[in-house]
Amino acid sequence: MPLKVFIVSSNTSPEVAEVKKLLASRGMLEVRDPALADVVLALGDDRTFLDAVRLMGESETPILGVSARGTGYLTSTSIDELEATLEAFERNEHVQEEYTKLKGVVDGKAVLYALNEIAIFPSRTATLMSYELHVDGEFIWSDRADGVLVATPIGSTAYALSAGGPVILEEAQVLEVVPVNSVDISKRPLVVPDSATVELRDLSSRFPLEAIADGGERVKVRESVVVEKAETPIRIIKLKSKALVREALMDKVVGAHEMPPSARFILKMLQLRGPMSARELTEETGLPERTVRHALAELLRRNLVRRVINSRDARQVYYEVVG
């Protein structure tokens, strides 16, 4: 039987056509439904990988992250090495590692899936929201904050970390609830078993609220969001085992406390809003243009963000979070 492949790509670059040509030359079949595939190829970067997670829902099809340039935290191979990687996959010479996937249900209807976190924020930045936190039906606290998020161990080194959450090793069977800039200093990050159901209810703000999955998909929220561990895990294909949290800890955490407050603020903004230009960051944060430029330079130097050039207009440059 030919290997069935589902492709998720960040754009229609020449690399996509190159990969499809490679699959055809090896007699592999491209399918349109990830549930029918033997493997999902996330072709792009870590952002593309996270998009693939959300598209797959409860599907357990393993994901192979393929980068056009080297590898990232979630991408395991490059386009140049893809043929050899697929050959190794067919010979079963690879590792499949399982990670917790989050499922969020918004107002009892819309469903979101995420690998890192599901966050709730007002649509306007730096605006307070109020909410109640319930775990397994038990009231924990009520709070007013800029936002709140529920993260997995993998997500503990992403937005949750910059919001003040602890680093959690991926082997731990827990989730963390992290208030973002709470007005009550007693509201600290809360670690709960990953079997728990986390409900954020009685949500309100002066501006519309959004539930955001991994900084990508956004759904309007009226009253509540229920977050729990999905029924199926994420299966990531690797040629060799790699501890994602430990690697991220070494690359991102060491020395992070030395970053200027403006750089931390810009990083949070990009994690929440997704790719933005320097002009958009200046307008949204209210920081001076020079401060924004210096903050971006610091984040680029630390490899925490990358420049992205608009494929339709090379004069437009955006910045996005790495990993």
Stockholm file with secondary structure:
# STOCKHOLM 1.0

chainA/1-323         MPLKVFIVSSNTSPEVAEVKKLLASRGMLEVRDPALADVVLALGDDRTFLDAVRLMGESETPILGVSARGTGYLTSTSIDELEATLEAFERNEHVQEEYTKLKGVVDGKAVLYALNEIAIFPSRTATLMSYELHVDGEFIWSDRADGVLVATPIGSTAYALSAGGPVILEEAQVLEVVPVNSVDISKRPLVVPDSATVELRDLSSRFPLEAIADGGERVKVRESVVVEKAETPIRIIKLKSKALVREALMDKVVGAHEMPPSARFILKMLQLRGPMSARELTEETGLPERTVRHALAELLRRNLVRRVINSRDARQVYYEVVG
#=GR chainA/1-323 SS CCCEEEEEESSCCHHHHHHHHHHHHTTCEECSCGGGCSEEEEEESHHHHHHHHHHHTTCCCCEEEEESSSCCSSEEEEGGGHHHHHHHHHTTCSEEEEECCEEEEETTTEEEEESSEEEEEESSTTCCEEEEEEETTEEEEEEEESEEEEECTGGGGTHHHHTTCCCCCTTSCEEEEEEESCSSTTCCCEEEETTSCEEEEEEEESSCEEEEETTTEEEEESSCEEEEECSSCEEEEESSCCCHHHHHIIIIITTGGGSCHHHHHHHHHHHHHCSBCHHHHHHHHCCCHHHHHHHHHHHHHTTSEEEEECSSCTTCEEEEECC
#=GC SS_cons         CCCEEEEEESSCCHHHHHHHHHHHHTTCEECSCGGGCSEEEEEESHHHHHHHHHHHTTCCCCEEEEESSSCCSSEEEEGGGHHHHHHHHHTTCSEEEEECCEEEEETTTEEEEESSEEEEEESSTTCCEEEEEEETTEEEEEEEESEEEEECTGGGGTHHHHTTCCCCCTTSCEEEEEEESCSSTTCCCEEEETTSCEEEEEEEESSCEEEEETTTEEEEESSCEEEEECSSCEEEEESSCCCHHHHHIIIIITTGGGSCHHHHHHHHHHHHHCSBCHHHHHHHHCCCHHHHHHHHHHHHHTTSEEEEECSSCTTCEEEEECC
//
